[in-house]
Amino acid sequence: MRKLMIVCGGQSTENLISRMSCTSVLKNLHRESYDLTLVGIDLSGEWYLLDDMQEDLALDSWLEGAKPIEDVYHLLKQQDVVFPVLHGLYGEDGTIQGLFELANVPYVGCRTLASSVAMDKIYTKKILETVGIPQVKSLYVKKRYDGQYVVVDSQFNENKDVVSVVKEKLGFPCFVKASRSGSSVGCYRVDEETNFLDILHQAGQYDSHIVVEECIDCIELETAVLGNDDPIVSRVGQIMPHGEFYTFESKYEDEESQTCIPALVDQDIQDQIREYALKVFKAIDGHGLSRVDFFLDKKTNQIYLNEINTMPGFTKISMYPQLMADYGITYSDLIDRLIALAFDR
């Protein structure tokens, strides 16, 4: 019986989503196959041993009765494998993956480099440009240490006249996104030039790297990748948000938002998306799993990459386990396969 540590919570804005995901993982885990240790990380970065029989880790009471862990590294060294059900900064960005590497313990998901690259939309774009993955027009806006916002060009020159550059290169409306955030946290649509700086400062509260993208009338499509050397790619799913775009609220709180598998688009488009998804996964040196998201322009049928998510949501409504179920892999078997893949390192 393998010693399995599952880690949830974390210091990012997605702490709650992580706990929702972990609740679903625990309910679907083949517990008889593992010697389980459940660990929670609170927003301040403290690690705790949790009661793994809790019904809902998303409750505010999730830390009641928890025991502080005094020697995290020692506990890690005792494990056979770790499943970090963590989203966002310090959980999905290569940080904790580096700790697992130092402890020489296998873990579920992408390695340090892939996690770091995929977490930062700016650098994801730069790498995927080299392999010909189509992307919407965008700009990199950096919040400097002195608080000044600048547009950084392809040669890393800085321009302080951010509004003028955005107006000239992209126009309005446009989207402003915190580069290293997920679950649509720090993502805003800007319809008017007069609102741009205020919204830019809001995004700057989440990250110093900010992506500004052109706005297209699009369908949001997602596919799931599973594997190491020879990964499989699921069919394409379609997001049907209730509202202008897929916000945090529409993902997790709005019951009128829906998903559809397979997507309601032509098969040749789905085939192209699956081909792109595999190339994206390989380009970042993916390992284990990823969900790869795309836009489809309603007017031109042009496909554009949105992002690659190296630790996608595992909640009961999340697209990744739904896509894998559609492929024929149940949630419980998916967990087993991910853990098995962790040992190929």
ZITA-V86904 format. One record per helix or strand. SS is the DSSP state (H for helix, E for strand). FROM is the first residue (numbers start at 1). TO is the last residue. If there is no record, write none. Layout:
BEGIN
SS&FROM&TO  SS&FROM&TO
END
This chain:
BEGIN
E&2&9  H&15&28  H&31&33  E&34&41  E&47&49  H&60&63  E&67&68  H&72&77  E&81&84  H&95&103  E&106&107  H&112&119  H&121&129  E&135&135  E&138&143  E&149&152  E&158&159  H&162&169  E&174&178  E&187&190  H&193&204  E&209&214  E&218&227  E&232&233  E&237&240  H&248&252  E&258&261  H&267&283  E&288&297  E&303&309  H&319&327  H&331&341
END
